Amino acid sequence: MEREPVIRVRGLVTRFGTQVIHDGLDLDVERGEVLGVVGGSGTGKSVLMKEILGLIRPAAGRIEMLGRDTSTLKDNERVDLKARTGVLFQDGALFSSLSVAENVMVPLKEHTDLPRPLIKELARIKIDMAGLPSNAGPKLPSELSGGMKKRAGLARALALDPEILFLDEPTAGLDPIGAAAFDELIRNLQRSLGLTVFMVTHDLDSLTSICDRIAVLVDKRIKVGTLDALLRDNHPWIREYFHGPRGRAARRVEA
């Protein structure tokens, strides 16, 4: 029995000037899955994520998230939908002048009327959930390592208990040990919180270790399947990506 799609994309066309990035792209993201999104340079992985989030308007097509057509939302409906999603951009996108705790408190202040003491306590809980030490809260982003910045950004993304978590290259710039630990954290959070995770990545280890399905952007459209199914796909780019030296190495480590 198929799980309910929480994101549905139909006939998506993305165009920048005369350059067409996506042409008739269809995609379903099922509730409770970790979907990894991969593709070559210029295939529009992060662009697709931003279109789903409503940050970029596509040239044509329909995007539904959590049962709502994102192109027809009123302002208050868009705010409500935003509160049901969490986003971690590649660089963390933290406010440099705010402490980690203050960064995590931003969405709580924006979307709730909770008293400040409770907001501070919730921020502390989210910081802990993201695997940061208790003394990280008062620190500024400039005082954090790259891995800690990503975890701080993750804590902020989790602030409102989202149903869908969007991750843009979450392990980029991390060493192999840090990347593996971040992957494990994402999988544990997904299982414990019942999250749906939409993850743009180039990290083959992440794809093989935590993704339920993989969406590959090729030929301006998208192919979706399990790793086993994609290993049998004869598309040239897919074969080169998954059967190349790095792909074979990632599968050996996972095995």
C-alpha positions in Angstrom: 0.0 0.0 0.0 1.5 3.4 -1.1 2.1 6.0 1.5 0.4 9.4 1.3 2.3 11.9 -0.8 3.0 15.1 1.2 4.6 16.8 -1.8 3.2 16.4 -5.3 4.8 18.1 -8.3 3.2 17.9 -11.8 4.4 19.3 -15.1 7.1 21.6 -13.6 8.9 23.9 -16.0 11.8 26.0 -14.8 13.3 28.5 -17.1 16.0 31.2 -16.6 16.0 33.3 -19.7 16.3 30.9 -22.6 17.7 28.2 -20.5 15.3 25.4 -19.5 16.3 23.6 -16.3 13.2 21.4 -15.7 10.7 20.5 -18.5 7.6 18.6 -17.4 9.0 17.3 -14.1 6.8 15.1 -12.0 7.6 14.1 -8.4 5.8 12.6 -5.4 7.4 12.7 -1.9 5.7 10.2 0.4 5.0 10.9 4.1 7.6 9.6 6.4 10.3 8.9 3.9 13.8 10.2 3.5 14.2 11.2 -0.2 17.6 12.0 -1.5 17.8 14.3 -4.5 20.8 14.1 -6.8 21.9 15.2 -10.2 24.7 16.7 -12.2 25.8 20.3 -12.1 23.2 22.6 -13.4 20.3 20.2 -13.2 18.5 22.4 -10.7 18.5 20.3 -7.4 18.4 23.3 -5.0 16.2 25.2 -7.4 13.6 22.5 -7.2 13.7 22.6 -3.4 13.3 26.4 -3.5 10.3 26.1 -5.9 8.6 23.6 -3.6 9.2 26.0 -0.7 7.8 28.9 -2.7 11.0 30.9 -2.8 11.2 30.6 -6.6 8.2 30.7 -8.9 8.3 28.1 -11.7 7.4 29.0 -15.3 4.7 26.4 -15.4 3.4 23.4 -13.5 1.6 22.6 -10.2 3.2 22.1 -6.7 1.1 20.8 -3.8 2.5 20.5 -0.3 0.6 19.0 2.5 -2.5 18.9 0.3 -2.4 22.6 -0.6 -1.7 24.1 -4.0 1.2 26.5 -3.2 0.3 28.9 -6.1 -3.1 29.7 -4.7 -2.3 30.3 -1.0 -3.4 33.5 0.7 -0.7 35.2 2.9 -2.0 33.7 6.1 -2.2 30.2 4.6 1.4 30.6 3.3 2.5 31.5 6.8 0.7 28.5 8.3 2.3 26.2 5.7 5.7 27.6 6.4 5.3 26.8 10.0 4.8 23.1 9.1 8.2 22.9 7.4 11.8 23.2 8.5 14.7 24.2 6.2 18.5 23.8 6.6 20.4 25.6 3.9 23.9 24.5 3.0 25.7 27.2 5.0 23.3 27.1 7.9 21.9 30.6 7.1 22.3 31.7 10.7 21.9 35.3 11.8 25.5 36.3 12.5 24.6 38.9 15.2 22.4 36.4 17.2 23.5 33.7 19.5 22.6 30.0 18.6 19.8 30.1 21.1 18.5 33.4 19.7 18.6 32.0 16.2 16.5 29.0 17.3 14.1 31.3 19.0 13.4 33.4 15.9 10.7 31.0 14.3 9.2 30.5 17.7 8.7 34.2 18.2 7.5 34.6 14.6 4.9 31.9 14.6 3.8 31.5 18.2 2.5 33.6 21.1 4.3 31.5 23.7 5.8 33.3 26.8 9.5 34.1 26.5 10.6 31.6 29.3 8.9 28.8 27.4 10.4 29.9 24.1 13.9 29.9 25.8 13.3 26.4 27.2 12.1 25.1 23.8 15.2 26.5 22.1 17.3 24.7 24.7 15.5 21.4 23.9 16.0 21.9 20.1 19.7 22.6 20.6 20.0 19.4 22.6 18.1 17.5 19.9 20.5 18.7 17.3 23.4 17.2 19.2 25.0 20.4 20.4 26.5 20.8 23.8 24.6 22.8 26.4 27.2 25.6 26.3 26.5 26.2 22.5 23.4 28.3 23.2 25.1 31.6 24.1 27.7 31.3 21.3 27.7 33.4 18.1 27.8 31.5 14.8 31.4 32.8 14.3 32.5 30.9 17.3 31.2 27.6 15.9 32.9 25.0 13.7 31.3 24.1 10.4 29.7 21.0 11.8 28.3 22.9 14.8 26.9 25.6 12.5 25.0 22.9 10.6 23.6 21.5 13.8 22.6 25.0 15.0 20.8 25.5 11.7 19.1 22.1 12.2 18.0 23.1 15.7 16.3 26.2 14.2 14.7 24.1 11.4 13.2 21.8 14.1 12.0 24.7 16.3 8.3 24.5 15.3 8.1 20.6 15.2 7.8 20.5 11.3 6.2 17.7 9.4 8.7 18.1 6.5 12.4 18.8 6.8 14.3 20.2 3.8 18.0 19.8 3.8 20.3 21.4 1.2 23.7 19.6 1.0 23.7 18.9 4.8 27.1 17.1 4.9 28.9 19.4 2.4 32.2 20.6 4.0 32.2 18.0 6.8 34.9 15.4 7.2 33.8 11.7 6.8 33.3 11.2 10.6 31.3 14.4 11.0 29.2 13.6 7.9 28.4 10.1 9.1 27.4 11.4 12.5 25.2 14.0 10.9 23.6 11.3 8.7 22.9 9.2 11.8 21.4 12.2 13.6 19.0 12.9 10.6 17.9 9.3 10.5 17.3 9.1 14.3 15.3 12.4 14.2 13.3 11.2 11.2 12.3 8.0 13.0 11.6 9.5 16.4 9.7 12.5 15.1 8.0 10.9 12.1 9.5 13.5 9.8 9.4 13.5 6.0 12.9 14.5 4.8 13.7 16.1 1.4 17.5 16.1 1.1 19.5 17.6 -1.8 22.9 16.0 -1.6 25.9 14.8 -3.6 27.1 12.6 -0.8 26.9 8.9 -1.9 27.4 7.7 1.7 24.2 9.6 2.7 22.3 8.2 -0.2 23.2 4.6 0.7 22.9 4.9 4.4 19.7 6.9 5.2 17.6 7.4 2.1 14.5 5.3 1.5 14.3 6.5 -2.2 16.5 8.5 -4.5 15.3 11.1 -7.0 17.8 11.6 -9.9 17.5 14.8 -12.0 18.4 13.8 -15.6 17.2 15.1 -19.0 15.4 18.0 -17.3 13.0 15.5 -15.6 13.4 13.1 -12.7 13.7 9.4 -12.1 12.8 8.1 -8.6 13.5 4.7 -7.1 15.2 2.7 -4.5 19.0 2.4 -4.7 18.6 -1.2 -5.9 16.3 -0.1 -8.7 18.6 2.8 -9.8 21.6 0.4 -9.9 19.7 -1.5 -12.6 18.9 1.7 -14.6 20.8 2.0 -17.9 20.7 5.8 -18.2 24.4 6.8 -18.8 24.6 9.4 -16.1 22.9 7.2 -13.5 25.2 4.3 -14.4 28.3 6.5 -14.2 27.2 8.0 -10.8 26.2 4.8 -9.0 28.7 2.4 -10.6 31.7 4.6 -10.6 34.6 4.2 -8.1 33.0 6.4 -5.4 29.6 4.7 -5.8 31.1 1.3 -5.4 33.1 2.4 -2.4 30.0 3.8 -0.7 28.1 0.6 -1.2 31.0 -1.5 0.2 31.1 0.7 3.3 27.3 0.3 3.8 27.4 -3.4 3.3 
